[in-house]
Amino acid sequence: MSTELGKEPIIEICQMTKSFGSQRVLDGIDLKVYPGEIMVIMGGSGCGKSTLLRHLIGSLTPDEGSIKLFGREITTMSEKELDDVRKQFGVLFQSGALFNSLNIGENVALLLKEHTDIDESTIEIVVKIKLELVGLRKHADKMPAQVSGGMKKRAGLARAIALDPKILFYDEPSAGLDPVTSAQIDQLIIDLTKKLHVTSVVVTHEMDSAFTIADRMCILDKGRILKTGTRSEFETLRDSWPEDLQSEQDRLIRQFLRGDADGPITERAITSDYEDDLLMISVKSEK
Amino acid sequence: MKDSDFPAAKKIIFRGDLLAVAALGRFVLKTGERIFSTLGAMTLLLGQVSCVTAKGLFLPQQSLGREALIFQMVRVGIRAVPIVILVQMAIGMILPLQMFPKLDEFGQGNEIATINAIAGFRELAPLMTAIVLCGFAGASIAAELGTMVTAEEIEALRASALNPVNFLVVPRLLATVVMMVILTVIADVVLVISGMLTGMKLGVDPHTFYQLTIEAVNVTGFATGIIKAGVFGLLIGLIACFLGLSVKPWEGSEGVGRSTTNTVVYCIIAIIITDAIFTMIFYAHGLFD
C-alpha cells in the first residue's frame, strides 16, 4: 500500500516546532500519514525522532504548529479529550513498558477492565486472542521480570492492541533484540497492520527492519525532515552511486541508509579546532 | 600607585559587592521560587487526589480500586508493624527510666505513668511511627514510582488514557493515611504495656499505672494524637508520590536514588515542623489543660 492520494490523512503534522531550553529539537516538521500504511520515521540517535513520537501520543505539547489525529487537533485538547483519542491508538514503547506489578495477561487485561464494560470471562478470551496474535498465549501468567526483552516487547504489543486501536505507534521496536527476534517483530508489525487494518508509525534507526516493513519512509536529521517518500524511492537513493547524487543532502541520506562509516555525516562531525584545543592546554599550563 | 588609579580600583570593589549582592538575590529568588512552585504543585496533587477520592466515595460509577488500596495498605503498613512495636517498646522503657529518679525524689514515682501517657499519646507514638513509616512507606513509594517513570511505565499509563494520579497516587496516599492511624493506635497500646512493665521493675503497681494512664489520656489527648497521625500519613504519602513522579525519565537510577533520599529527608522535616505547628495550635486552644 503506498500513498493513497485522495484519502484524508489519519495523522497530519504541520509546521511543528519544539525546543528544550535553548536547544531546538524539532524544527518545522511537516508529515502526513494515510490510513492503512506503515510509515517509518528514521534518523540517527538524538535527531528528535522519539521526541516527535512523544508529541504524536500526546505526552509532549509542541511550542508551535499543529498535530491532527483522526482529523482532530490534539495540541489544544484538554487531558480528558486527549484520553478519548488515546483510547483509539496503541503504543509500543522501547522497553515494552509493561506494568511490573502485573503479570503479562493482567497487563493486557488492564485496559479492557478500565476502558470497557466487558465482563470478566470475555476479557479473559480477548486477552487470550491478543496474546495468541503475538505468540505469547502460554506465557500469560509470567511476570514481566521473568521474561526476555523480546517477549516483553511482544507483550507490550499485545497490550497496545488490546483496545483494537486504529493507529499503532512503535518506538524502536527492534532495538536491543537479536536478529531473529527482531525479524519476528518486523513480521508481527506487517501482519498486525494487515490483519487489524491499522495504521502504523514506526520510529527506528535499524535500516534492515525499516526497509522490510515500510510503505513510506521519512528521514529526520537535526530536528528537520530531510525527505519523505515511498520505500522504493529510498531504495533507489540507497543503491545509487554518490557521484550520481546532485545534492549534499541526498549524499547524507545515502550514507545513513547504507550505514557507511565515511560520508557527509562523518565529515560534519569532525571539527576543525582540534589543534587550537590542544594549544589551549599548553597555554594554560604555561600560565 | 598614581591617584588616578583609585577611582578604577573603587569601581572594581563596588562592582564585586554588587555582584555578590546580585548573586545572593538570585539565589534567594531561585530558592524561593523552587520552594513555592514545589509546594504549589504538591497542593495541586493533593487537590486532584481529594477530588478522585470524593468522587470514589460518593459516585457509584467511579471505583476507588479497593484491591489496589488493600494491596498498598498491606505493603505500606503490615510490614512496618514489628518495627513500630520494637520502637515503641524502647520508648516505653526510656521515658520511665529517665524520669523515675527525679520524680521519686519528690515521692511522685507513680507519675511516670502520667508522663508516659501524655508524652506517648500526644507526641511520641504518632511522631516515632511517622518516622518509621518515612523509611518504610515513603522511601519505597518514591523508589517504586521513580523506577516506573524511568521504565516508561508512567508514560505508558498516560498513553493508555489511564491517569497516574487515580491509578497510583490515590491508593498509595489513602493507604499511608489509614495505616499511619492504625499503626499509631498499635503504638499507643505498646507504649502503655511497655511503660507498665518498666514501672513494675521500678516498683510502680500496674493497677495504679493503669489508673494514672487512663486519667492522663482523655479523649482530646487521644484524638490529637490520631489527627496528627493522619496528617503525618498524608504528608508522607504526598511527598513520596510527588517526588517519585517528579523523577525525569532520562535521570535513570541517579534520579530514583535522589528522589528516595529526598523523600525521607523532606518527610522528616515536614513532619517535625507540622508537629510543632499542631502543638502550638493545640496549646493556644487550651487543649492541653
Contacts between the chains, C-beta under 8 A, distances in Angstrom:
chain1	res1	chain2	res2	distance
A	54	B	155	7.8
A	57	B	159	4.8
A	58	B	158	7.6
A	58	B	159	7.4
A	59	B	155	5.6
A	59	B	158	6.2
A	59	B	159	6.7
A	79	B	163	7.8
A	82	B	161	7.9
A	83	B	161	3.9
A	83	B	163	7.9
A	84	B	161	7.6
A	86	B	158	7.7
A	86	B	159	6.0
A	86	B	160	6.7
A	86	B	161	4.0
A	87	B	161	5.0
A	91	B	156	6.9
A	91	B	159	4.5
A	91	B	160	7.9
A	93	B	152	4.5
A	93	B	155	7.0
A	93	B	156	5.7
A	94	B	152	6.9
A	95	B	151	6.1
A	95	B	152	5.7
A	97	B	151	6.3
A	97	B	152	3.9
A	97	B	153	5.4
A	97	B	155	6.9
A	97	B	156	3.9
A	98	B	153	7.6
A	98	B	156	8.0
A	99	B	153	5.8
A	99	B	156	7.4
A	99	B	157	7.7
A	100	B	148	7.5
A	100	B	151	7.1
A	100	B	153	6.9
A	110	B	160	7.8
A	110	B	162	7.8
A	111	B	160	5.4
A	111	B	162	7.7
A	114	B	162	6.0
A	115	B	161	6.6
A	159	B	160	7.8
